[in-house]
Amino acid sequence: MEFATYTLDDNYLYPFIVSSFSVRKHSNLVIRILQCPDAGLGLTENGLKNATHILKSLDIPYEVVNIVLPKNSNHDFPIWDRFPASTWIRFLALFDSQFLGEKMFYLEPDVLLTSEFSLPVHEAKVISARAVPGHQDEESRWNGPSGNWYFNCGVMFVNVSKWQESYSAAEFWQIVANHKILNFRIIDQDSINYLVKGRQESLPIEFNSFPSEYEENVTRVIHFAGGAKPWIYSNGLTRTKLPKQSRKALKEWDSIAREMMNNLRDNEHSIEILTKSSKVLKPSLRRQFTLMFPKIANNPFLYGVFRAISK
């Protein structure tokens, strides 16, 4: 049995279900949800109940796996910016003995599969991930190899046995504990990059393409990293500010999301859960307005006038 492994919190229920539906549509992978109740990381009890209810409604095979913290563990799970603390579960899993012998395929909930594939789509000797531009400062400060090697960890293939032979949990969590001293910006992703320092195998761009990089009939996995989330750019007017390829990528998401909702057409409870319990489906008025009219939104006086008129 092969898995697509996820971590998430309650706010990301909707994108997780859409992503899971794309996995079922384009592969035979079983959805796996990682939880860490010991640390209070992952879905709440009600959130897990909602997620599994909808997966069952869509006939998507799944399993839930709990990560148990080692005794006397004092791991730090810092929260920063908009990222949920649940992202730390994936790193706990990489050092968990229950996954020895597995080649783990990890996806974040904002990832969409666009075409057929089966594992292994890429052979990971230890870890395969896509190096991304824009991190020259980190690459030079951390004394890694020359060239572009800082990778995005939203899509990873990991040979867990080889990983645990190559890296220790103690070393990783010490790096996390020193994140302020090391001046990390994206704490979890910076931590694993600081540990690996370019020793990963390169994952081709088609397996982790950002929306602006989307190419029809080429891209296999779209990763809606950063701000270009389809559920935030839900208003057609907001998308006019995006590059052409990003708009096409968002349409791919829309198509899968519509197909998923059509499959739930006769399940009112599941639809209600998706539309009411997921906060990501309710971008603020300011966020929507900023996307459409950034110059006005960033002017306090003009935005104040807008708020007064819109009340």
Residue, then its C-alpha position, 0 to 999 in steps of 0.5 A: m500500500e502506498f500513501a499520500t501523506y498530509t498534515l493539517d489543522d482544522n482551518y485547512l480542511y477544504p483545501f485538504i479535501v480538494s487535494s485528496f480528491s485530486v490524489r484519488k482522481h489521478s493515482n491509487l494512493v491512500i490518503r494518510i493524515l498524520q496527527c500528534p495528540d501528545a503535542g496538540l498538533g494536527l486536527t482537533e477531535n471534531g476536525l478529524k471527525n469532519a475530515t474522515h466523514i467527507l473522505k468516506s462520503l467521497d469514497i477516498p481511502y484513508e488512514v490516520v496515524n498518530i505520532v507519539l512523542p518520545k518520553n521526556s521530549n521538550h521539542d519546541f514547535p514555534i508558530w510564525d506568520r500564517f503557518p499552522a503548527s501542524t506542519w511540524i508533524r511531518f518532521l516528527a514522522l521522519f524520525d519515527s521508527q514506525f515509518l522505517g522501510e517506507k518511501m514517504f510521499y508528503l504533500e501540503p494541503d495546498v497541492l493539486l495533482t493534475s495528471e496520472f502517476s504512481l509511486p515512485v515517480h522519483e527515486a529518493k536515495v534519502i530525500s528528493a525535493r525541489a530547489v527554489p530560487g530566492h534564498q541566496d542569503e540563506e545559502s551563503r550564510w549557512n555555508g552550504p555548497s555553491g549554487n541554488w540548493y534551498f528546497n521547498c518542502g511542500v512536496m517531498f519524497v523521503n526514504v525514511s530508513k536512509w533519512q534516519e541513517s543520515y540525520s538524527a532527531a537530536e540534531f534537527w530539534q537543536i537546530v529548531a531550538n536555535h531558530k532565533i539565533l540562526n535568524f530563520r524566516i520560514i522556521d520549519q523549512d529553514s530548519i530542514n534546509y539548514l540540516v540537509k544543506g543541499r545534500q538532497e536529490s533534485l525533484p523536477i519542477e513538474f512535481n512541484s510547480f508554483p502557479s506562475e510556472y504551470e504548463e498544461n500537459v507538463t505540470r504534474v503537481i501544482h503547489f499553491a504556495g505563498g499568497a496565490k491560494p485559489w480559495i482566496y482569489s475566489n472573486g474573478l476580479t481579484r484574478t485579473k492581477l495574476p499572471k496568465q499561467s497563475r490564472k490557468a493553474l487556479k482554473e485547474w483547482d476550480s475544476i477539481a473543486r467543482e467535480m468534488m462538490n458534485n460528488l457530494r451533491d447528495n450529501e448535505h452534511s458534508i457540504e455544510i461542513l466544508t462551507k462552514s467549518s473552514k476559515v480559509l473559505k472566508p477571506s476578509l473584506r480587506r483581503q479581497f479588496t486589497l487583491m483587486f485594488p492594492k493602491i487604494a487598500n494601502n492608502p489609509f484614507l481611501y480605504g477608510v472611505f471604502r469601509a465607511i461606504s461598504k457598511 
